[in-house]
């Protein structure tokens, strides 16, 4: 019997699962039967397999013998920087420290369970990210050294990928365009250099590219998200940064993509940066992104009023937002509403606020 399209798509990915308990390997084979999966119980053997074979994803238990997962990843990263790694732990309290996870570029982890539901979501997201990274690599490899062709290919790549994201959800149509335009208004008031303005414009256009790796069942959900689903949504800045990390032409915008959901008080994500630790251009996009999200319809709520949104931004100065940047944008909202209206008319969609 011929595999259907979805099964064919999944079967092309190669996954290596590493756990010193054979029972866990067997369970993963059952739950991930649509994928090409190799099970290994010896972490030292796993290192050699990754060195000699291609894998798209590694699912790795943390506590193993004779070495734990952090040592496995440390060895793998010496010769393979690209392998997408998901860490399994018996309990979140047994996971390695956050700084180790960041240092070794481990993309995610989850607790073991009998249901494996969260792991299945993570695997789906991981492989979507891998596919986009492969696209970026192919594009980057094919780019000419010509500056003109490089710029043209750069902008075309951005357009293709970001429109793929917005095409998923009719309520986000035009979102990135508006966020970019609002960010440019702020940048002009802050007297940014032409190079900074260019980076800000492109970074804002591309800030949500990581949502390509979020399952549609979560992204388009019309009811409240569960804690697990919200945690998955919060992965999109890191996913976006990882997708872009293999192309040097994207290096300047990665800080915007990765950190546009940080908060000035340090309570944001993914890195809990605070104050001046947050890249300056990411702080600009954070304000513009929130404004557009609040003033447009989403699948789970109607648009919020203009005056309410202004009040919320005012209240969040110094907590969610850089107070200087928030003050500049509030001045634009209060005294240059014609510019805001022009942007909304330019990228009009049926989800705007009345």
Order of alpha helices (4+ residues) and beta strands (2+ residues): alpha-beta-alpha-beta-alpha-beta-alpha-beta-alpha-beta-alpha-alpha-alpha-alpha-alpha-alpha-alpha-alpha-alpha-alpha-alpha-alpha
